[in-house]
Amino acid sequence: MTPAPGLAARAARPPVRGLALAIDVATDSVTAALVGGDRTAPLIRRRLVPPAAGAHPVSNERLVQEVDAVVSELRQAAGVTVAELGGVRGIAVSVDVDPAGAERGDGPGTPALDALTATVRDEIVARPDAEVRTVRRAVAVTIGEHWRGAARGRRAVLGIADSSAERGGSGIDGALMLDGRLLGGPGGQAGRIGHVPVDPYGPGCGCGARGCLTAVASSAAVVAWAAAHGRFPATGTEPDLLGAVGRAAARGDPVALASLRRAGEAIGFAAAAAVTLLDLDVVVVSGPLVDTAGTVLFDAVDDGYRRHAGLGQAAAPRVVPGELGPDAAVIGAAAMVLHPERYG
Ligand SMILES: [Zn+2]
């Protein structure tokens, strides 16, 4: 990502005043960004967090180290000290887990958010008075795509964010915006399309239900289905396994194509249900499945959507891939700080 013009060279102190510091803790990477409220490009640094031998899932101590390291890289790129970083307008952290569950510390690989955010506030940014906002990653992705991505200017938006189910990741998750504002719901669970049923006889889901979208169409579901129906390996890291399915699909392998098609049609089915129910302007789909097999996946998404969207809703191309890729979460988290009237 190109540094923000003038950000590193700005002479006035503190140089980051007015910017948001956003940190995204995904299942396989940690990203930090300084984002301004205008249209200049954000300054973004990302570190991949490969699985440590014999230590899977990643420990909270390791996550804190990675966040510390990536914020340090960001500071160096921006040319600011820790004290100057304290001038940021606000701090937001997106995590690929349910924040309520993370606070309880339940679930494999779930970062203990209280400890993580306290470390960010007190040590990494050295600003004990600052509020550190935490947000479910799919919410941050959806806000990011609404602020600066594929859903710009739209009033009624569903974001569908696929992620690795390894290390406590959520699989498919989602978030809703109606009338241009985020819809949380009484329990903060609105928009969680990953746990909407798409097959009453489908596989069991980690949420306790059966046939959820995430159990049929997540990256984990795609690689598991391919392994069960072909010569694909059943063990290995999820990104590696998904990459193998994507490459095989590009060669025309029928099992890989069928696995991706099954997932894409299910995503289209779920999108059709959501659009019919809520009269949405657009459904934005992002994550490793889209990045790995975009064309194959989206042909199937389109088919599933058009087959199941009634009331004339299939007339417009309402289901689109995200535009921001892996940067969507930090951009969305920053938007929550910079535009609380819309995204707070
Ligand atoms: Zn579920």
Residues whose N, C-alpha, C, O or C-beta is under 5 A from the ligand:
A	BS01	ZN	G194 H195 C205 G206 C207 A209 C212
